[in-house]
């Protein structure tokens, strides 16, 4: 019976590890953003109490960072598993590509398996937007944290293009945490 409990515990840890990783990464993300805002004198406004747990399926913005001239409206998009590729389509959908590895005769092959396409919600970057921010430049940020192995964009012709940090997809700037912190560092 003890063996069964140990086995169930090991399976639970293996299954829950990506979500534990995501939670730890989000706590780290929140700490880094708060620290930078304190150092630079920016104002951070959370859109809801547990903003750092915001998910890709919720339509409301998670965080606002107010600088002297800009307001960064941030929506969090998490990728619990690192070895995946996030692909945005031009029609407002996205899917996640995973890989299965095969090894034979001293060589290895990674076989891609595309997940099903899902509709990207119409994110509300004006949720709890304040009137005094109307004179500042708004920036809509989709912060992918934790980040995946790669982010791509698939135009209508089907050829995939790697998305660099700061590139715009569906009207949002796609950024990693390091790129977002760099943008905040250089903001006036």
N, C-alpha and C positions, 0 to 999 in steps of 0.2 A: 504494500500500500504506500509506503514511503517512497518507493521508486516511482510510482505513478504520480505522486505529488511533485517530485523533482522533475519528472519528464514534462508535466503540464507547466511547471514554472519556467523551464527552459524554452518550451515552445512559445509561451506568452512573451518572454523577453525578446525572442527572435521576431515575433509578429509585431510587437509594440515598439521595437527599437527605432524605426523611422520616425514615429510620432514623438518619441522621447527626444530624439535628435532635433526635430523641428521645434519643440518647446524650448529646449536649451538655446538653440540658435536665436529664437525670437526674444528670449530674455536678454541675451547678449546684444542683440540689435537695439532693443529698447534702451539699454544702458548706454550704448555708444551714442545714440541720437540725443539722449538727455544730456550727456556730458558735453557734447559739442555745442548744443544749444546754450548751456550754461556758460561755456568758455567764450562764445561769440556774442552772447547777449540776445540771442533770438528767443522768440516766444513759441513754445510748443503747446498746441491745443489738441487734446485727445477728443475724438468724436464720440467715444463711448468708454466706459471704465476699463475694460480689458482690451484696449485697442491693439496691443501687441499680439493678440490671438486672432486677429482678423483673418478671414479666409477668402479664397478666390470666389466662392459662391455667393457671398453676401454682396449686395449691390451698393452699400453705403461706404463712403470714404472712412478711413480709420484714423487719420492723423493729419493735422495741419502744422506746418512750420512757417512762422511769420518772420521774415527778415525786413530790412528797411524798405526794400523796393519790390519784393516778391512774396507770394504765398505759395508754398509747396503743398498741394493737396495729395496725400499719399494713400494709396490702396495697396494692401499687402497681398501677395500671391505666393503661396508656399509650395515648395516641391520637397516633400518628405524624403524621397529617395534620390540620392546624389547622381547615380549612374543612369539618368534618364535624359531624354532630349525633349524640351518643350517647343512645340511648333504652333505658331499662330497662323491662321488662314486669313485671307483678305476679306472673306465674307463674315467676319466676326466670330469665328469658331476657333477652337484650339484642340489639340490632341497631344498625348504624351507617347513618345516612342521608347520602348524598352528593348533590351537586347538579350538574346540567349546565346551563350557561347558553346561551341563545339570544338573538340580537340581530337585530332586523328593524325597519326603518323608524324608527330612532331610539329604540326602547325595548328594554329587556332583560327577559328572563324567566328565572327560575331554576326548573328542573324537578327535583323531588326523586326520588331513586331509593333505595329501601330495600334494604339488604343482607339477607342471610339471617339468620334468628334463630338465635342460639347460646345454649346453656345456660350460665349463669353458674356456675362451679364452686362447690361448697360449701367456702368458704374456712375453713381451720383457724386461728382466731385464738389457739389455745392451743398451737400448735407451739412447743416449747422454752420454754413458760411456766414460770416459777420459782415455787416454793412460797411464798417470802416476799412475792409479789405478791398472794396470795389476800386479804389484808386491805385492799387498795386497790381503788378503783373502776375496773373495766375499761371501755375505750372501743374499739369496733371501727371503724377508719377505713379507708375505701376512698379512697386518695389518687390522684386522676386527674392524672397528670403525665407528659408534657405534656398540657395541657388541650385540649379540643376547643372548637369555636365555641359550643356549647350542650349542656346535659345536660337530658334530659327523662325524665319517668316516664309510662308509659302504663297507666292502670288498665284493668280488665277491660271497661269500657264503650267503650274505644277513644279517648276524648278525651285529648289529651296535656297534661301540666302541666309547666311549667319547674321544674326542681329547683334550689333555692337551696343555696348552700354550707352544709353542716351538716344538711341534710335527711336523713332516714333512708329507705333503700331496701333491702328484703330484710334488715333487721336490721343494716345498716351505715350509718355516717354518710358521706355523699359529700362530699368536700372537695377543694378546689384547694390548691396549695402555699401561697398567701398566706393562705388561711383557716386552714390547719393551723398555720402559723407564728403566726398571731394567737391561736389556741386555746392553743398552747404558751406564748405570752407571758403570757396571762391565767391560766394554770393555777397552782394553789397547791402 
